[in-house]
Every structure is written in C-alpha cells, then in structure tokens.
C-alpha cells in the first residue's frame, strides 16, 4: 500500500485527524516525512499502531502506559512476563477503582435514603453531609476522604 495522507490514516484507523496529530505530539507516533508540498506521508503500519493505541485505551491504559507497552513491543529482550505484569497491574488498578465506585454508590444510596425529598434545601441531609465533615462521617459510615479519593475505614 502506498503512503497515506493524514485523512486516509484517520479514516482507516477510525479516529479523527486531530487524534493522529495528538498522538504525534505526545510521541506515540513518530512524525512522518513530508512531501514537497508539506503534506505528511504516513506508512500503512501507522494505522495498526493507532488501532493498538485505541484498543489499549479501551482497556484503561493511560497514554504513558501505552507508550511503555509500545516500547516493550519493539525491545528485543522483553519477555511476555513483563507485558503480563503490566496487564496484571492494570487489573489491580481497575479492581481498586471498582471498589471505590461501590463505596461511593453505597454512600449515595445511604444519603438518598436519608432525604425525604421535601422541604427547603437548608434542611437537606444530602447537602448537609456534603457541607460538613461531621455530617459526612455520620452519613457515610466507613467512608473517609483523603485528597480527591474516598477510602473505606
């Protein structure tokens, strides 16, 4: 297959042109050579690389992690065990996020059940819990905040 334009690459990869440019800026794609006219000339294998990036993103890998996976792919001394270790680390990360989401759901269910849905907002137990550390501790037993994350205690 001959060299492709950025529009052709984007179309075949199922992404937008700006996504291709973004991947170039972040180093996930090498900058392609340019024609005399200034247009980028992409090799057909760029489409596969973009699809790899998209599938890895769909599995929850960050762009930094995807860059590392791409590097592992071409490193001659890399073993499958190293790649598996990255996948298992991502699984653990996802499990932790799921656990946090479950705790958030339980806390919100508890708060919603405590609210009658009537009366002025000045007496709303949900807003009171969000506003006050004391109310939060009572409304969300077992949930504490540290930074931007909720932790089960």
ABEGO torsion letter per residue (X at the ends): XBBBBAAAAAAAAGBBAAAAAAAAAAGABBBBBBBAAGBBBBBAAAAAAAAAAAAAAAAGBBAAAAAAAAAAAABAABBAAAAAAAAAAAAAAAAAAAAAAAAAAAAAAAAAAABAGBEBAAABAAAAAAABAAAAAAABBGBBBBEABBBBX
